[in-house]
């Protein structure tokens, strides 16, 4: 486990690597015509209290869920399990999804009370990979790593919208803030 100052430096390094990728890579979601003027991303300060170790309560029979996208299409996910976290003194339940049952990765999309003010209006995502975020029966849910979907930077991308069951009634003041030049965010 990293010490607090090491952890904060680790998060800052990851954020810098992402910004370099966005500014320079031909695969960046920032349009090529805008990369030269890319001023970087904005983040909440790193907050170690927004990292949680939690057990995934797997659903006995994962249900299929149809999720709308920003382009008006739909994608299928499995409601794989849920985490119970205490945020701002409240117990919050957040669902984790898989696109395929054989994946070793969980998708944890969420909206919170910062959306459309400080953060992207349509919500943010967390990706949890078993080899990096799981140990001894618990998952690491780190909201400092919350990120905007690619459609926050470029309308050419199609992104799944946040299922209403993951619309949280708390503020998650961690992770990526709204992109200053973001296209119009759907508030669905």
ChimeraX attribute file (.defattr): number of C-alpha atoms within 10 A of each C-alpha:
attribute: neighborCount
match mode: 1-to-1
recipient: residues
	/A:1	5
	/A:2	9
	/A:3	8
	/A:4	12
	/A:5	9
	/A:6	11
	/A:7	15
	/A:8	16
	/A:9	14
	/A:10	13
	/A:11	15
	/A:12	15
	/A:13	12
	/A:14	12
	/A:15	19
	/A:16	14
	/A:17	12
	/A:18	14
	/A:19	18
	/A:20	14
	/A:21	15
	/A:22	21
	/A:23	22
	/A:24	14
	/A:25	13
	/A:26	12
	/A:27	11
	/A:28	18
	/A:29	20
	/A:30	23
	/A:31	17
	/A:32	16
	/A:33	8
	/A:34	11
	/A:35	17
	/A:36	11
	/A:37	9
	/A:38	17
	/A:39	13
	/A:40	16
	/A:41	16
	/A:42	16
	/A:43	21
	/A:44	14
	/A:45	13
	/A:46	20
	/A:47	16
	/A:48	15
	/A:49	11
	/A:50	17
	/A:51	15
	/A:52	18
	/A:53	17
	/A:54	16
	/A:55	17
	/A:56	18
	/A:57	13
	/A:58	14
	/A:59	12
	/A:60	8
	/A:61	10
	/A:62	15
	/A:63	13
	/A:64	14
	/A:65	16
	/A:66	14
	/A:67	17
	/A:68	18
	/A:69	17
	/A:70	17
	/A:71	14
	/A:72	11
	/A:73	12
	/A:74	15
	/A:75	13
	/A:76	15
	/A:77	19
	/A:78	18
	/A:79	20
	/A:80	23
	/A:81	20
	/A:82	19
	/A:83	19
	/A:84	17
	/A:85	17
	/A:86	11
	/A:87	15
	/A:88	10
	/A:89	8
	/A:90	11
	/A:91	11
	/A:92	16
	/A:93	15
	/A:94	18
	/A:95	21
	/A:96	25
	/A:97	23
	/A:98	21
	/A:99	17
	/A:100	13
	/A:101	13
	/A:102	7
	/A:103	10
	/A:104	11
	/A:105	19
	/A:106	22
	/A:107	18
	/A:108	21
	/A:109	24
	/A:110	24
	/A:111	26
	/A:112	19
	/A:113	17
	/A:114	20
	/A:115	20
	/A:116	17
	/A:117	10
	/A:118	16
	/A:119	27
	/A:120	27
	/A:121	22
	/A:122	24
	/A:123	30
	/A:124	26
	/A:125	21
	/A:126	21
	/A:127	18
	/A:128	19
	/A:129	15
	/A:130	14
	/A:131	9
	/A:132	10
	/A:133	16
	/A:134	17
	/A:135	11
	/A:136	6
	/A:137	9
	/A:138	13
	/A:139	19
	/A:140	17
	/A:141	21
	/A:142	20
	/A:143	22
	/A:144	23
	/A:145	21
	/A:146	23
	/A:147	22
	/A:148	22
	/A:149	21
	/A:150	16
	/A:151	23
	/A:152	28
	/A:153	22
	/A:154	17
	/A:155	17
	/A:156	13
	/A:157	14
	/A:158	17
	/A:159	21
	/A:160	22
	/A:161	25
	/A:162	20
	/A:163	17
	/A:164	11
	/A:165	11
	/A:166	18
	/A:167	16
	/A:168	16
	/A:169	13
	/A:170	16
	/A:171	13
	/A:172	21
	/A:173	21
	/A:174	23
	/A:175	25
	/A:176	23
	/A:177	22
	/A:178	24
	/A:179	18
	/A:180	14
	/A:181	14
	/A:182	16
	/A:183	14
	/A:184	14
	/A:185	18
	/A:186	15
	/A:187	11
	/A:188	13
